[in-house]
Amino acid sequence: MALELDLRKAHSSRVHGDIVAVLTWVNDARALVLIPAIRRDAGWYIVEESAAYLWNINAIDRAERDAALAHANRQAHIACGMLGIEPSTRNRARLIGIVTDVMPDLLRMPSAPGEEYLAGSIGQMLLRADGKAIAGEDIKVAKEGATYA
């Protein structure tokens, strides 16, 4: 399966020391992308919105919290390997903290990136009542991405 990711359309990003947390869209779904800020040869780690609840170590129910902690610990170990950092307890806890801190923003971000338009407008649309303009809006042309047949 192909992966569609365009960081130029990212919703937001935060630097957490040597890790950059980017909220963006991956394959038209909200996602958190963890990127190493210093190590250029390391990979990236993606947490999609559909799997973000598995990282919720703050669950009220004890059984859910224990299961989430076990899952988050396993995934943080994998993420450490992808990001090129040592999978120590401290680094795993730091990654779990980053994901759980960013999770509310991930759930609140728009479900799709905003529409992009070409510079300038090709006209103006006016709404008139009794000959008086009461509202108006520029007509803009949307940017079309590359399309392949």
Secondary structure, DSSP 4 states (H G I P E B T S, - for coil): ----B-GGG-SEEEEETTEEEEEEEETTEEEEEEEESS-TTS--EEEEHHHHGGG-TT-SSHHHHHHHHHHHHHHHHHHHHHHTS---HHHHHHHHHHHHHHHHHHHHS-SSPPP-B-SS-SEEEEEEETTEEEEEEEE-PBP------
